Amino acid sequence: MRGRIRAKLRRFELTSLPNYALEDVIHIPEGMRTHPFFLILRRFMLAAAIVTSVAVVVYIGQEGYNEKLNFIDALYYSTISLTTTGYGDIVPVTTGARLTNIFLVTPARLMFLILLVGTTLSVLTERSRKTFQIQQWRKHVHDHTIIIGFGTKGQSAMQALLDDGTDVRNIVVVDPERACLRVAEAQEVVTVQGSGTKSDVLKIAGIERAKNVVVATNSDDTNVLATLSAREMNKKAKISAAVREVENRHLLLQSGANSTVVSSETAGRLLGLSTSTPSVVKMMDDLLSPSEGFSVAERPVASYEVGANPRHLSDIVLSVIRNDRVYRVDMDETLELRAQDRLLYIRKSDETERKKQNEKREMERLGGKAKQVKDKSHRESKSREVTDTSGDCHGRHIDEQRELKSKESGGNE
């Protein structure tokens, strides 16, 4: 009895469904779509190529027909055969009539067939293409980030990932509401419709091969169940979960979350700081926005930084991560950096860094010009000194020659 019930329930699991049945569950973003006019033109050219190919075959094997055929006759025969018009009582007999039938009647007939059957063919082709895309995506997806719940927190989490350099193809959004998924699909993100607490939905999202999981629903109960399900199916993934009430934080940690963010407590602290020191809130908002200004980032320790004090580095280091533990820079454990350590530091955004590099290049350029002017003036002054010195020496030499000649003339007298 239990086996029958389980078998019936298994039939309704998403993992037991074929790929073509998941079109309404998985949405894979598409690239630039082709204009419908070019799609119809492509189909028309394909039909014309088929007609021409058949005509060539008929013309080559014309000996098998009851009369000798030229190429126009073969082309006419292929058109009336492929378009299923058959052999009627009205048959064109002259070359002009047959040319009219080939170049006017047949294209019109092909256009009619395209308009009549095109919709059905398009639907079948679209379904086959989507099925193939789903199959390929499920086969190759790995090391991605799954966002469970795409409300305000989920959207902010995805935006932070994109600003931090995460590829949009490495993000999968899971949410039961179709309206929320449309927001993610507008940014070309793969979406899976369903509850993140169900194991079959998470399997469809590739939870077994995921690298990170962000749990950001609006209910602590849902977050706990989703975290528990994700941890059960992936022991190595890094799970970050949001929690509304601080009393439920330990439940998420016990369920397998690596880190938790208490949204109500964090918002309350920022509200309290905004009344006394609003500038601190602005600075915190700047640090939490990777796309502009400053942001908090993580990087490994460079080889030349091993053994150094993190407070003496060029970067502003906040903490040192050692053996999955976070140490502040003012602790005794962080006096000397080790090769396996990682640093939490304040990183400049790309735009700020780009401006700094441009300013540095401009200063170097101006400094190079100033140095060239200085060197030139220095060389000119040295040249003048040499010239003055040589002139003085030449004058003294002439005076000595005159004095010597006067002495010699006095001795002769």
Secondary structure as GFF3:
##gff-version 3
##sequence-region A 1 413
A	DSSP	alpha_helix	2	11	.	.	.	ID=ss1
A	DSSP	three_ten_helix	14	16	.	.	.	ID=ss2
A	DSSP	three_ten_helix	19	22	.	.	.	ID=ss3
A	DSSP	beta_strand	26	27	.	.	.	ID=ss4
A	DSSP	alpha_helix	36	60	.	.	.	ID=ss5
A	DSSP	three_ten_helix	62	64	.	.	.	ID=ss6
A	DSSP	alpha_helix	71	82	.	.	.	ID=ss7
A	DSSP	alpha_helix	95	100	.	.	.	ID=ss8
A	DSSP	pi_helix	101	105	.	.	.	ID=ss9
A	DSSP	alpha_helix	106	140	.	.	.	ID=ss10
A	DSSP	beta_strand	145	148	.	.	.	ID=ss11
A	DSSP	alpha_helix	152	163	.	.	.	ID=ss12
A	DSSP	three_ten_helix	168	170	.	.	.	ID=ss13
A	DSSP	beta_strand	171	175	.	.	.	ID=ss14
A	DSSP	alpha_helix	178	185	.	.	.	ID=ss15
A	DSSP	beta_strand	190	193	.	.	.	ID=ss16
A	DSSP	alpha_helix	199	204	.	.	.	ID=ss17
A	DSSP	three_ten_helix	207	209	.	.	.	ID=ss18
A	DSSP	beta_strand	212	215	.	.	.	ID=ss19
A	DSSP	alpha_helix	220	233	.	.	.	ID=ss20
A	DSSP	beta_strand	238	243	.	.	.	ID=ss21
A	DSSP	three_ten_helix	246	248	.	.	.	ID=ss22
A	DSSP	alpha_helix	249	255	.	.	.	ID=ss23
A	DSSP	beta_strand	259	262	.	.	.	ID=ss24
A	DSSP	alpha_helix	263	276	.	.	.	ID=ss25
A	DSSP	alpha_helix	278	287	.	.	.	ID=ss26
A	DSSP	beta_strand	294	300	.	.	.	ID=ss27
A	DSSP	three_ten_helix	303	305	.	.	.	ID=ss28
A	DSSP	three_ten_helix	310	312	.	.	.	ID=ss29
A	DSSP	beta_strand	316	322	.	.	.	ID=ss30
A	DSSP	beta_strand	325	328	.	.	.	ID=ss31
A	DSSP	three_ten_helix	332	334	.	.	.	ID=ss32
A	DSSP	beta_strand	342	348	.	.	.	ID=ss33
A	DSSP	alpha_helix	350	412	.	.	.	ID=ss34
###
